[in-house]
Amino acid sequence: MSRPWIVVADQSKARIFSMEDPQGPLQEMGQLKHPEAREHARTLTSDRPGRSFDSGGQGRHAMGTSVEPKEQEAIRFAKQIAEHLRAECHDKGCNRLVLIAGPDFLGLLREQIGSMNDITITEIKKNLGQYSPHEIRTHLPARL
């Protein structure tokens, strides 16, 4: 059985850790960063929304987007994390993942990761992105 990988993520950064033994400290294996998530929504959009005529009259109105720019960036980063994990787990033989993120971003990660064959995924709904490895370790279950 391989060591579990612990992924601590938010909309702008993901850190990947491993553990030598179940009671041991976390060792950071790598990071992914997405600085666009820290941008203001107004800088993520190129211009005003398009305009359209009403289907039943003479009025015009702005066409809205189905996803806000900040959420679109979060989706894009969740997809990047999922692709990275798929490739790394395949290359390095990881069979257990622990995903730690706030509830909203965890949902996006779950959507993008989907099912990864032969990999057990445990989820923890907590925002621990700014915590040290030692503090993160205290929030993990005793048995992984």
RAVEN-V879073 format. One record per pair of residues at least 6 apart in sequence whose C-alpha atoms are under 6 Angstrom apart, sorted by the first residue. I is the first residue (numbers start at 0). J is the second residue. Records with the same first field share a line. If there is no record, write none. Layout:
I = J + J
This chain:
3 = 17 + 95 + 96
4 = 16 + 17 + 96
5 = 15 + 16 + 96 + 97
6 = 14 + 15 + 98 + 99
7 = 13 + 14 + 99 + 128
8 = 100 + 128
9 = 100
10 = 36 + 73
11 = 32 + 33 + 34 + 36
12 = 31 + 32 + 33
13 = 30 + 31
14 = 29 + 30
15 = 27 + 28 + 29
16 = 25 + 26 + 27 + 28
17 = 25 + 26
18 = 25
25 = 132
36 = 72
40 = 68 + 69
48 = 62
49 = 61 + 62
50 = 60 + 61 + 62
51 = 59 + 60
52 = 58 + 59
53 = 59
77 = 108
78 = 111
81 = 112
94 = 118
95 = 118 + 119 + 120
96 = 120
97 = 120 + 121 + 122
98 = 122
99 = 123
100 = 124 + 125 + 126
101 = 124 + 125 + 126
102 = 124
